[in-house]
Amino acid sequence: MGVAITFSSGICRLPGLASLLGVDEVRGSRRSFTKAVAPGDLVVGWGNKVNTRRARRFATRHGLPYLRLEDGFLRSVGLGVSGAPPYSLVIDDIGIYYDASRPSRLEHRLNGQALPALPGGNHVPAGPDALDNPALLERARRCMAQIVAARLSKYNSSPERQLPPCDRRRILVVDQTVGDQSIAGGLAGPDTFVHMLAAARREHPDAEILIKIHPDVRSGRKHGHFGADDADDRTRLLTEDINPIHLLEQVDHVYVVTSQLGFEALLVGRPVTCFGVPFYAGWGLTDDRMATPRRMRPRSLEQVFAAAYLLYARYLDPDLGRPCELERVIEHLALQRHWFRRNAGTWLCVNFEWKKRWYVRHYLASPGNDIRFYQRPSSLPAGLPAENTRILVWGKRDDQRLRDLARTFDYPIWRMEDGFIRSVSLGFVPAIPVSQIVDSRGIYFDPESPSDLERLLAERQYSLDELERARDLRQQLVAARLSKYNLGERNSPLEHQAKPGQRIVLVPGQVEGDASIRCGTVDIRSNAALLREVRRARPDAYILYKPHPDVVSGNRPTDVENPAPGDYDQFIDEASIATCLEVADEVHTMTSLTGFEALLRGKTVFTYGLPFYAGWGLTVDRHAHSHRSRLLSIDELVAASLILYPRYLNVATREFTTPEHAITLLGQDLASARNTRLKPRPMARPLAMARAFLTGLLRELWRRN
């Protein structure tokens, strides 16, 4: 497949670049002269930077193709200067899209010229009529609508802010950083910005003029072309961070030199005046103040979008790091914006352990929000805006004093807990869990209080697409043999002594002091009592008893009353729960999540308490659920409890992900885990807790400094 040779260490560090280029390796310049070039090799450089001259000379001398790289139009969540990896790149063997002084692959395509496949690339050649393809244009319309609906831009870490009311038209003038290559490439210069602002004022004498400052200028990293001297009684600088699409939706006309914001304004339906020559000018979509002689035909917005976003740019899956389509990046960035909106505001986190604080911040991430931790309720501040301030506690760890303060301050109490798919370790290990629950009403394991999950189960009408996704997710989870903690022996089938035809019953043990036992049980509250009742109900069955992994590992106290050996036939401490479920015919449980995992596998489940999955017609319940009268399918249960209720995190990138990708990544972690066997180790818990405490404390101190 060949090698990509570069003279830039930054390019060498780009994740997934070899896959996008279709080569085996991206090799740095130090080795470029010591290894002979071969057929299939190519040379890459970044845009039109000065340091690409050496690379271009090397390519010419060795007869190798030279490719220019640049960030794509949907780049990442955070800024590139902050280290956020790109999820899209453009690759051009002719020029580069922002340099209007010479042709580029994008310009050729928009002009209707036939293009060969890129060297080393995996895109098929496109003929002169490629942009007339109805399927491609329909795909472009769909993607454009998704981008606007999710308010996506090149960078996506800005909060959505409402501008103050105004009874005049609003005109947006977009600044760029001094030295931006797209300015000179767009045949403009510093004076162009002066002329642009003067024209906006002259052509809209009664409007409010807003000058948008570039994020890199606001952060102090670079300088812009406008400053405080440009403000007057009807012109003001927008220095605050604001989501570009949300901003564009609040203005009436946009003036740019070459900024990508001009193209995004077209997506929103705003008229755009260009004082330079960006890639989208010259096709009949914009008011152009500069000639574009090589751009020879009018194009629709869908055609320009298809050429730039679908055929020119290439994309890397944000979770898996392999080539993907634009729609996957849209899905990922839209998911970030979804949780950013849910997390906006102020979070007052009370009495959280140090080991949890650093990953709680990731699960509450939102541009510009405020996350504060307090050891005592008495430290909570009064007078914060009640409409966007929330108190957050872990599970049911609140007391009457905190509830009284919450009522006094008018702050709602939200609750956080581990999700139903967590990790390849127990809770005391200092690792980020792949899912968490943040509930605005209660918490799923307390049936006496309403919760977001119960509302989803009781009221939501699920679409066919949601049910199909739930079915596929359920099958994926079962095929991956995953559960909440994923510990224990997985590679061998469970050996047992059940007779042929004898019914096998699995009884999962629980931690008897756990909140789910305190809140979710009625008359049977211990493992010993549960086993006695199961033996009475199933005297002829072969009963497997698997104690909770936290108890086996020594992480949590043992049972108050040891189960009687006559109440079970086999004690299981090493096998994984997935292995046990594969041989079981029935599961009998108080409130264990194992009952839910058994339902996913089509097993019969008997509940002796009030778990979240009981009362919907899927389980045989010892106790009635007076407020659960709806009958659900297993896929409706999965849609609510695994898709809509939790939030998932890619623990490597620290960005939100889907349950499907969380399962894939967790499966990869499990495959590479050195040891998932459960063995009691007396010092395991105190050592792990000390490590978790120090890790959390150091991360918090580092963040503050």
SULRA-V492768 format. One record per run of one state. SS is the DSSP state (a for helix, b for strand, c for the rest). FROM is the first residue (numbers start at 0). LEN is the number of residues. If there is no record, write none. Layout:
BEGIN
ss={SS;SS}
from={FROM;FROM}
len={LEN;LEN}
END
This chain:
BEGIN
ss={c;b;c;a;c;a;c;b;c;a;c;b;c;a;c;b;c;b;c;a;c;b;c;a;c;b;c;b;c;a;c;a;c;b;c;b;c;b;c;a;c;a;c;b;c;a;c;b;c;a;c;b;c;b;c;a;c;b;c;a;c;b;c;b;c;a;b;c;b;c;a;c;b;c;a;c;b;c;a;c;a;b;c;a;c;b;c;b;c;a;c;a;c;b;c;b;c;a;b;c;a;c;b;c;a;c;a;c;b;c;b;c;a;c;b;c;a;c;b;c;b;c;b;c;a;c;b;c;b;c;a;c;a;c}
from={0;2;6;8;12;16;21;24;27;28;32;41;46;51;62;64;71;75;76;79;82;87;92;104;110;114;115;125;126;129;132;133;150;154;155;169;174;176;177;180;185;189;203;207;212;214;218;223;224;227;230;231;232;234;238;243;248;252;256;260;268;270;274;286;288;300;312;316;322;324;325;343;345;350;353;363;369;374;376;379;385;388;394;399;409;411;418;434;439;451;459;463;480;488;489;503;508;514;520;521;526;537;541;546;548;552;564;567;569;572;574;575;576;583;585;589;592;600;603;607;608;609;619;621;633;644;646;650;654;657;658;672;683;704}
len={2;4;2;4;4;5;3;3;1;4;9;5;5;11;2;7;4;1;3;3;5;5;12;6;4;1;10;1;3;3;1;17;4;1;14;5;2;1;3;5;4;14;4;5;2;4;5;1;3;3;1;1;2;4;5;5;4;4;4;8;2;4;12;2;12;12;4;6;2;1;18;2;5;3;10;6;5;2;3;6;3;6;5;10;2;7;16;5;12;8;4;17;8;1;14;5;6;6;1;5;11;4;5;2;4;12;3;2;3;2;1;1;7;2;4;3;8;3;4;1;1;10;2;12;11;2;4;4;3;1;14;11;21;1}
END
